[in-house]
Amino acid sequence: MDAAAPELRLAGGALELVAAVCRLRQGDKVVEAAGDRWSTEDGGLVCDAGPLRIRVGLRWGRRRLDLRLTARAAAAAEVLAIGLSFRPAIAGGFPNWVVYDGYQSWDSAGILPWDAAPTSWWRCGLADSAGSGVALTALSAARHATRFDLGPDEVRWLQVAPPAGGGDQPVWRTATTPNFEAEPLRLAAGPDVRELLAASLPKLARTSGAPPRGWLSWYHLGIWVDAAAVLANSALLAEGAAGDLRPAVVQIDDGWQIAYGDWRPNTKFPDLASLCAELGRRRQVPGIWTAPFLVSAGADLAGTAPEAWFLRDPASGERLVDQQHTVFGPMYVLDPREAGVRRHLTAVFRELRQLGFRYFKIDFLYAGAYSGLPAFRQALQAIRRGTGTDAYLLACGAPALPVAGLVDGCRIGPDTCTPWPDLTTGEPQPTFFGDEVRNVIRNVAAHADLARWFQTDPDVAVAGGTLSLGRARQLLTAVALCGGLYFVSDDLRVLDPERLALVANPALAAIAAGGPARPDWEPEAGDLPPRTWRRVQDLVAVFNFGRNRFEHRIDVPGGRLAHDVWSGEQLRARQGAVKVSVGPDDVCLIRFDPS
């Protein structure tokens, strides 16, 4: 029997299930199809959308609802997207705000008005002005990517293939697989949509110990890094020049290898085994960077590997050239569906482990997902076989949910800055071209709850280069507030004393070790990061992202003393509060210590 559009009502919000939707490629044509004539069948909802028969299973829980979509096809087609269309009702109307997320590490995540919200990936929050509303969260990403298309009067939950360089790829080919099963979707409603998003995340993290801390070479030394610079910074790190980061990871980033794809040391690193041994004698953990799925067109591997190892451009039939990473010339993409590619990855990382590395940053992972999530996840398992189960695996440029449970940590924001030669001296330095610091802080605010998936990497604490002192304090504060990995990346040999004192502030590593701070609900139309962050009974941070100084009142918990982390001063409370003055593009970080 036909039913009206079902309303999925939860305490705190509702979603009217409008239609089943799909986007199909049939021959040379791409068509949209939708079905809104719902009927009930075996406790679920069923309707037809084009040639597809779609069923939605419902499982109710306390303040939540899990949906499971399955489908079968009556005709051959390539399905580019399949899912459901909802009409949201938050406090009796459309949401005021959308909590959105990006596809991979570097993508923006934050809070935007409903009428300006972008596409969201993996999860999405719909909120009223006070932050109450409905959270939609994918519970897995073993086969398909989950995308939310928003507005003007609907939310579309879609199952799609990972974004790839060659255009839209089918998520389902009905001619070869007549039945389809979506990743499960959880709906939850309540007074705090951000808490709902955090609580809805499946617990997949494989690592429970303290997140790593240390130094990495990229943001100051860039591709100009050499073994002498690494060892010199390691020595200063061991002396405490960047604070107490023991046991410190010393991670060599891009610039050590012959070429992308040829993961062997160039002449700047004549003996990696001896370098690792020296770091070990200093009680430091050797770390190394790679981009395992990219192969430079000039690399030896590009000429010696079988053609089947490389992804093809579906339009030209030629090797696919990655369109995202172009700064070092054409990059081909390995196809992890090939067993030979997976064996190659295991061998590469086994060799690096044998040299002495125990911390592995694997970058540009979005490219590994071009051929589909099942093969991508198999490739990560192949890499793990090479590194060993006791090594630390840090994902970067990675689709978030697909790597959860397979890696130890994952980057949650954009690159902090760019290593670029100083135009006067010609020496590399951390270079900031725009709003990089704000972008990092915004993503830290949006992603600190992802510790259920992996340890969170906010990127690095930098104090030098072209950064103002105020923004340096902002960046170092945000990296500490993340409560995840804590790495510095200045060349400690050349950092001036005032900036070195910022990096070496002993409170920062301690704050980072205390877990994430929670930003207040302070959405702004321009998607600025939240201004006020708190950790219960422990600290408050107040950021100023504007051009004018302002004063702010901070309540001091009973039995506690307020200390300004950056000035080192103890602040006198009056009537249970302190008043602080925050300068333009600066931050005030207050720690509450027992009296």
C-alpha positions, 0 to 999 in steps of 0.5 A: 500500500502506498504511503505518504512521505514518511516523517522520521521524527526524533526528539529535537528535530525531524527529517521528512523522507521525500524520495529515493534518488539516483543518478544514472549513466545509460549509454551516452546519457546521464539521467536523474531518477527519483521515486516518492511512492513509498510502500511498507514491506517487511518493516521497511520502506520501498519505492522505485526510482527509474530501473532501481527498486530501493528498500530502506530498513529502519532501526530505532534506538534512543534518540537515534535511527539507523537506516540501511538502504539496499537496491536491486536493478531491473535494467543495466545501468551505471549508477553514479549516485544513489540515496535519499532526499530529506526535507529537514525541520529543525525548531519548526523550520529549515536549519539556521546552520550546517556543520559540514565536513570535507572529503579528505584531510586538507578540505575545509570543515566548519559551520556555515549558514544553511543557505550557503552550505557546501557539500559535506562528506561522511557526516553533516549537522543541521542546527538551529541558532542555539546549536540544537538539531539533527546529526547525520553520520555514515557508520562505515566506508568499506565500499562507498563514499558518503556525501550530503548535498544541501539546499535549498529545501532538502538534504540528499544523502548519497552513496558515490564513488570516491572523487577521482581525477577522471570524472564521476565514476560509477558507485554501482554497475548493475550489469555485473552486480544486480544488488547494492548495499549502502553504508549504514546511516545514523540519524540522531537529534538533541540539544547539541548537534556537535555532541551528537556528531561526536557520539554518533562516530563509530569507535574505530581507533586502533591506537590508545596510547599518548599521541606522538610529539616531535619535529618534522622537517617540511615547513622550514626546510622543505625539499632542501632538507639534508641529513646534517640539518636533521641531525642538528635539529635532533640534537637541539630537540634532545637538549629541550630547545622546543620544550619537553617533547620526549620521546620525540619523533624526528620525521624526515619529510619530502626531499629525502627520496630520489623521486616520487615512486623511487623511495630510495635515498638521494645523495643528501642522505647517504646512509639512512640506517646510520642516521636512524641508529644515531636518532635511536641513541638519542632516544628519538624515534626515526620517522619518514615521509612518503606518497605511496600512490604517486609516481613521478613521470621521471621516476625509474618506476614509471618506466619499469613497472607493468602498465597494469600497475597504473590507473588509466584516464577513462576519457583518453585511455592513457595513464591517469595524471593526478590533477591535484598534485602538480607542483613537481610535474606529472604524477601517475597513480598506482592502481591498488586493485593490482596484486603486484602493486600491493606487494610492491607497497609492502616491499617498499615499507619493509625496506624502510623499516629495516633501515630503522624507521618506526614512524611513517607519514603516508601522504596524498592518500586521496589518490589511492582511493581513485580506484575504489575504497575496497582496493584502497583499504587493501593497499593500506593493509599491505603498507601495514604489513611492511611497516609492522603492526607496532609502527606508527602510521600517519595518514595525510591527504586522506579520506577520513572515514575509509582510513579509520581503524587502519592507521594510527593518526590522520591529518585533520586540516590543511598545510600550515604554510609553505617552505619557500626561499627568503627573497633576500637570503635565498634560504628556505623559511616557513611562508604564510601567503594568506589565512593559513592559520585561521584555516588550521584553527577552523579545522581543529575546531571541527575535527577534534572529536575525530579521536574515535576514528584515529589520533588527530594531527592538526599539523605543526606548531610553527613560530618563525618565517613570515608569521607575526608573533600574535599569529604564531601564538594563535597557531601554537595554541590551536595545535596544543588545544587539539589534544592530538599529535604535537609537532614543531617544524621550525629550523631550531638552529636559526629561530630567533630567541623570542620565537624560540621561547614561544616554541619552548613554552613548557605549558604547550606540550602539557596542554596537548597531552590533556586531550582536546579543548571544546570550542563554544558554539559561535557560528559566524557567517564568514566561517571564522573559527570559534573565538572561545575554547574551554577544557573543564576546570583546566583552561580557556583560550580566547582568540581574536581574529579581527583587527581591533583589541577587545576585553573578555571576562573569564570565570575562574573555577573555585579553588583555582588560580589563573595563569596567562600561559603566554605572559607567564603572569598570575592573574588576580581574580575579582568576583570569581573572574579575570578580565583579559585584553586580546590584541588583533590577530592574537590569543589569550591562553589561560591555564587554571592551576590548583591554588 
